[in-house]
């Protein structure tokens, strides 16, 4: 197939892509809903089978494999079928799990992250199959089910199965992202003191955020007036911000910190919950860690742009007599995770708290000189007319799960990133642009007898 024929094929099948994506979006596969996540994985595997590929579930239905072709090298496509919760449905202009097409945009939870790219990549694979030409390499799509949470799916997979030689995950941005920030997730746990020795108003409840990896767009507090230790009146305080993916908290506005500002002006009697809320704002309000003493001195590592360490307090709630505040950290390549954890542990201890549920994922660096990256870059330039370059990925993706995997697509420069946000959408123009790039890239690599290791 020529480049023009590949592109024409993808344009011709745009309607089929959207039809199958609509069915995919209709499955509310929020990460912690195993029944719906299983349904979503089965949907993708069934689509792969119908398109002519070998499809199966492994690792106790935690991971799906969709394969085509044979050869001494395997090109991996890592993606996921789980999605983040839609949040407050009142903030959506459409139903989050009904794909709605408006003015060239496809709205719905998962259209961009990551169900849309899954379907597009499957049709890029289908283009190669329908060409009738011999394939000299295997394409292996590896579908996870817990990417938005704890990655137990990929942890299990990498222990038991051979890994692809190289590949990409369409779960980031264009151009090609060969560097990714590392990730630390942990919960700061504080036991609360319910003593209220003086009569007056007290802060008694704080709740913010719905996901560990999203800046909260709404926060709530309950304040109560106590007389002789008895609650006499109560009222709720609600603050809003802008919910965004915590990989780039500077694009959002943390509602929890607005809540702290508002509460501070209420003239409340101080208690432990009040002190901790104010501490969270004071220590994490500057997202780059200045108040923590963790501000990065520079933004480069060996001449490559790696940005700075960034900190977000995300999901915060009270359970029993404990406050849990989730901290999501995106640390620059070259930074030691242990150094950051040490500071967070000391801060928690200063307020008689502790750190629990620590999860770390490494920063990623894949040399831009790798042969497969050059072919991917050529496909990007031919498919879009844009200049290829290697850049930093702010988000965490399955590129961290396996060596020689880069984050590539689906967001083009200048496009709005609505991942994890209300009214998530993917424009038809961007969808088609991705389809062209992925089809060209897979064709270049898989149909060639050349090694790209």
N, C-alpha and C positions, 0 to 999 in steps of 0.2 A: 504494500500500500504506500502511496505517496503521502506526503504531509497533507496535501489538499484533500485526499480521499479519507484520511483519518479524521480530519476536522469535519468534513461533510457527514461522515458516519455519526459523529457525536451530535451534530446539529439535528440530524434526522431523528435521533432517538431521544431528543429532549422531552418530548411528550411522555415517553415511556418512563424516563427517569423521574419526572414529576409525579406520575401516577403511582409508581412504587414508593416514592418518598412519602406521599400522602398516607399510604397505609402504614408505613413505618412510624410516622409522627403520631398516628392515632393510638399507639401503644404507650401509655404513660410510664415508661421504664425508669422511674426515679431509682437511684442506686440502691436504696434500702428496701425496695419492694421486689423481693426475689421472684414472685410470680410473674410480675410484669416484665422484669428484666429477662427472665427465661423466655417469655413470649417474644420479646424483641430479638433475642439471639436466634430463636427458631425462625422468625420471619426473615432475617438476613440470610440464614443458612438455606432456607427454602428458596429464596430468590436466587442465591448462587447456584443451586441445583437446577432450577428452571432455566438459567442462562447457560447451562452446559458444563458447570464446574464440579469438581469433587468437594463436597461439603460435609463437615462433621463437627460435633461437639466433643471436647476433651476436658480433662480436669474437672470431672463431676459437673459438667455443664457450665463451668465458669468461663471457658474460652471456646471460641469457634474458629475453625480453619476452613478457608475456601481457597482451593488450589487449581492451578492450570499449568500445563507445560512440564517439561523434563529437561534436566541438564545438570552439569557439575556445579552450578551456582544457583542460589536462591535469592530472589528479590523479595524483600518483605514489605508489606503494607500493614502497618499497625493502626488500628482504629478501635472505637468502642461504641457500644449500643446503649449504655446507661446515660442518663441525663440528670441535671440538677433539678430540684423542685421549681415549680413556676413562681413560687412566692405568692404575693397577694394578687389574686385574679382580678381584683378591681382595678389594678394598675395596667392590665392588658387591654388593648383595643380589640383583640380577637380572642377566641378560645385557644389556650396554649397548646392543647393536644388535638386541634383540628387545623390542619394546614390550610391557610387562607391566602389566596393570591390577590394582591392589591397593588396596582400601578407598578407591575414588574417585580414585586417583592413577594417572597414566599415566607409567610409568618408562621411560627410554631416553635415549641420547645424542641430543640434538637436539629432544626433545619441547618444550622451552621455548625453546631457542636454536639454530635459529630455524625449524625445520621445522614445528613445531606452528602458529605464527602464519601461516606461508605457506599452509597448508591452510585455516585458518580464514578468512583474507582472500579466498581463492579462492571459498569458499562464500558469503561476504558479497557478492562480485561476482555470483555466480550468483543470489542473491536478487533483485538488481536486474534481471538478465536475465529471470528467470522472472516478474517483475511484469508484463511486457508494456508497461510505460509508456515513453514516449520519454525518451532520455537526452540531456542538453544539454552534456555534457562527456565527454571520454575518460578512462577509467581505464587506467593503464599500470603493471602490476607489473613491476619491474625486479629480476631475480634475479642476485645475484653469486655467485661461486664461491671467492673468496679473502678474505672478510671477516675471517676469524680470523687472517690472516697479513699479507700486504703490500699488499693492495688493488690489485694490478696490473690487475684486472678493471675496477674503476671508473675508474681512471686512464685506461685505454684508451677506455672508453665515453664519458666526458665530452668527450673530444677529438673524437669522430666523430659524435655523435648529438645531436639537440635534447633539451633537458632538460624535465621537467615544470614546470609553473608553480608548484606547491606540493604538499605532501603529507606523508607520514609514513613512518617505519620502525618496525615493531612489534618492536623489538629493544632495549627498555629497560624503562621503568616507566610506570605511571600515577601521578598525573595527567599532564598534558602537559608534556614536557620541552623548553622552548624555549632552554635554555642547556646547552651541553656543555663539559666540560673538554677542553683540548687534549692531545695525546699526543706523547711523544718515545720512540722506541725506538732503542737503540744497543747495541753490544757493546763491552765493555771487554776488550782483549786484552793479555795479559801473557806474555812469554817466560819460561819457567821455567829455573832454574838447577839442574842435577842433581848438583852437587857436594855431597858429604857427607863433610867432612873429619874429623869425629869419629865414633867408634863410638857407636851408640845408635839410638833409634827416631826415624823421620822420617815426616812426612806426605808421601805420594806420589800420592794420587789424591783428587779431589773431584768429586762428581756430584750435581746437584740439579735437580729440575723437569723438566717435559716440554713446556711451552709458554712462549712469550715473554710472554704476557699472563695468566699465572696464578701466584700465590704458590705456591712448592713445598710440597707436603705431606709429602715424604720427601726425605732427603738421605743420601748415603753418602760415606764416606771410607775410604781404605786407608792403614794405617800399617805400616811395615816396619822391622825391626831390621837395621842394617847393622854388619858387622864387617870392618874393613880394606877398606871400599868394596863389600863383597859383601852381598847381601840374604840374611839367614839365616832370618828368620821374618816372617810377615805376618798381619794380622788386619783385619777390616772393622768399621767403626763405622757404625751406622745411627741416624738420629734422625728423629722424626716431628713434624709440626705439623698445620696445617689448610689444605688447598688451597682457595683462593678466587680469583675473578677479581681481577686486579690493579687494577681501577678503584677498588676499595674495600679496600685491603690491611688496613685496621684490623679487618675482619671475619675475617681469617685469622690464621695463626700460621706464620711463615716457618721451615721446617725447616732451612734453611741456617744461620741464626743460632744455632739450637740445636746444630748441628754444630760451629760455631766455639766455642761455650761448652764443649762436651764435649772437643774437641781441646785447648783451652787448659788443661784440667785433667789432661791425660795426661802432662805433663812431657816433652814431645818436644824433640828438638834443633830449633832454629829453622832454617828454610830459606825460600826465596822463596815457595813455595806457602803455607806456614804464615802468613807475614807478610801475604800478600794476603788470605787467608781472614779473618784477624782484622780487617784494614782494612775489608773489606766489611761485616762486622758493626758495627764502630764507626761507620762513616760512614752506613750505611743502616738501622741498627737502629731509629732514630727515623724513622718513615715520612714525617714532615712536613719533613724536611730540616734540622733544627736543626744537626746536626754538619757539614752541608755549607754552612751559611751561607745557606740558601735558604728559611728559614721565612717564610711569608706573614705580613705584619703584620696583615692583616684578612681577613674572609671575605665581604666585599661589594664590588660594583662598581656604582657609580651606583645604589645602593639595592637592587640585586638580589643574592641570595645566590649566591656562586660557589665557596664552600668554600676549601680551601687546596691548595697543591702537595703531591703525594704521590708517594713514590718506592718502587720495589720492585726488588730483585735477584731475578730469576726463574730462567731456565734457565742452569745453570752446569756446565761440563764441560771436560775436558782432551782436546785433539786434538794428537797429535804432542808437541811440547815447548811448547805454548801453553795457557794457561788462558783460556777465554772466559766472561765473566760478563755476562749480558744485563741491562740496566737499562731498566725501563719506568717512565715518568714521566707522571703525569696533572697537568697544570698548569692553574691557575685562569684564567678569562677576565681579560684585562688584564695577564697575565704574559708577558714576552718569552721565546720559546723559545731565542733565541741566548744570553741570560744564563745559562740553565741549562746549555746545552751547553758554554759557556766554562768553567764550574766543573767539569763532569765531565771535560773535556779536561785541565784543570790537575791534577785528582786522578790521572788515569791517568798523566800524565807524571811526577808525583811518584814513582810506583812503576815508572818506566821502561816504561810501557805506552802504549797508544794507543786511540783511539776509532774504530770502524769501523761500517759498515752503518747509518748514521744515517737515520732516517725520522721525519718530523714531520707531524702532522695538526693543523689549527688548532682553536682553541676556537670554539664556535658560539654565536651570539646571533640569535634571530629575535624581532622585536617581538611582544609579547603582544596588541597592538592589531590585528594582521592579521585580516581578516574570516574567513578559513578557520579560524583558531584558535578564534574564537567559536563557529562551527558545530560543530567538534570537541568543544568544551567542553559545548555543549548536549546533544550525543549522549551524552557520558559521563555527564552528570547524569541524563538520561532513561533510559539503559540500566542504570544501577547504583544510582541514588538517592544517590550520593556527590557531594560538592561538587567542582566543577572549579577547578583553579588551575594556574598555570604554575610549574614547579620546575626545579631543576638536575638534569641527568643526569650521573651519575658515570662511566658507561662511555662508550666511543667507539663510534659507530655510523655507518652510511652517511649520517646527517644531515650529516656533515662533507664528503661527496662532492659535494653539490649545494646551491645556495642554496634557502632557503625550505622546507627539509625539517626536520620536528621528530621527535624520538624519542617514541613514544606506544605504551605497552603493551609486553609483555603482563603485566607483574607488577603486581598490585594492591597498594595499601598494606596492610601486615600479612601479605602472602603471603611465604613463604620463597623466597629467590632461590637456586636451585641451578645456575645457569648455570656451566659449566666445573667443576662439582664431581662427586664420586662420587655415584651414585644420583640423577642429575638426574631431575626429574619435573615434570609439569604437572597440577594437579588438574582434574578434569572441571568443577568449579564455575567455576574461573577460565577454562578454555577457553570455556565457554558464555558467561560474562560478556564476554569479548573478542569473541565472535561477535556478540553483541547490539550492543555499542558500535560495532564497525566497520561493521556493516550499516546502523545508523542514521546514522552519519556520512557514509558514501558516498551513501546515499539523499538526505540533506539537501542535499549539495553538487552531486551529479551530476544530480539530477532538477530542480534549480532553474535558471532562466534567468539568475539573478543572477550577476554576476562576483565572484569571491573573490580576485582578484589583489591 
